[in-house]
């Protein structure tokens, strides 16, 4: 039986692996298809992870040290897909794709959440090289430059406002002329001089070259007219998918308490509503979606796992 | 008026400074006497901060990059001691030692908590070089080696248990023969084969050489006999002082909700019971006392400050 099964190998899961194994647990596995690292590996530059300040390094290179460090203390990597997690009596059963089962005393779920893609041409090609889904992370790279924001919900307008304090101009492209965002959020954005709205419109294409994004083609859905804007930053906020599938039982009900947004309810100790089940990172309520905070969660969850196992001895 | 006053320059405060200034706030000051960095600067080696894995570097060198990075986006360092913080109407007044006052729209308090010193000879000399106050941080450096733990409370015995899963033997030195720790915690420790109790005793002296600690002299308070043990790790758990003074008003009452232990009550967003006042790091309830978690808190508090200021516009 595993001391701890960690499901998901982004910053939260890796840090949980580091802390559990370095904290003396002998038998901890991290379940992640492919190379661990998470969304940050798709970024071309990182400057807001404290202690890492090297603009020549990519997200993939940033995660290089994490790989070595987090697996240096006995953590095992299982390249297997987890289907679901079940508590039976006092322990957990991790059910893998294909039906194989693994028992564990504790489970940390750190599967995260992924921003939805809008689906325009060039979106994937320039993701992390001009196309971003995080204003906090990448806004500063466009200081005093114009940027485009795609979306019309609360997040899109809040992020547009955030960007308007850093960038010269923010062009908000939205497919309708009405906004889902809360009225005060919308009004604040309208009042802000350097936020401009391009309604009834979509991104037709993100265009660029080997260096990254150079501009966007915006199509007006009513006139079909295409307008090109030179613009090196495009922020896409069209929703996110919380990766909570492993927490669903065979009837598609969640095994622990969830928010309306499909995020796991936790306290400051990363406890869920089920004893022995912990969550860390973007999967939890109020997640700030930052590498350093996800890692902080991972450390907390790991220390709680160690305490929980101690208490049962 | 400052957009944000950050009080305390450890990992939480520095990260809050990075995120607020890089997030577009123009006028943010970090109040810290001396060089920012926090307790970690006193460590000789760090291996549990994800992304930093270089055993040749000290805590001071580890914090070097943080200094450059966190001040690179406009954060100002004020080498001034803050006496207290007061909310007046919709803003805050930061009162400095000597009486000078500074106005701020928001405040992040990240003054931390410091482990108490026991007061034996050699304690300061070998702090960070054999003498530690954090089993999670430093236990692994003594893998399969014997260590000494000083203290008889819950924390001491929990940390002794933590160490017993990593180290060969754990010698718990306690000045009485009764323990303040909760009975189940004590019983668990007694049951553990490699935890040994040395009661009615104190650490007389931590001894060592230029490389660090080499052993401890333990005095039995009843017989006055001194026993020397060769031992390269000594963990001291005799309480901690939460640095919450700046949150006291002129009548010594706290301005926000506190726990019985003198820690600030926060939610997952690092909100205190006072709007516009945020806390990050070891000063808060349930703090795991890890650099990465304190930094995670700092990022969260900073993002909440930015939202709070946006909402008021």
Interface residues (C-beta under 8 A of the other chain):
Chain A: X11 X14 X15 X18 X19 X22 X23 X24 X25 X47 X48 X49 X50 X51 X52 X53 X62 X65 X66 X68 X69 X70 X72 X73 X136 X139 X140 X158 X161 X162 X165 X166 X184 X188 X191 X192 X266 X267 X268 X269 X284 X285 X286 X288 X290 X292 X293 X294 X295 X296 X297 X299 X300 X303 X306 X307 X310 X311 X313
Chain B: X11 X14 X15 X18 X19 X22 X23 X24 X25 X47 X48 X49 X50 X51 X52 X53 X62 X65 X66 X68 X69 X70 X72 X73 X136 X139 X140 X158 X161 X162 X165 X166 X184 X188 X191 X192 X266 X267 X268 X269 X284 X285 X286 X288 X290 X292 X293 X294 X295 X296 X297 X299 X300 X303 X306 X307 X310 X311 X313
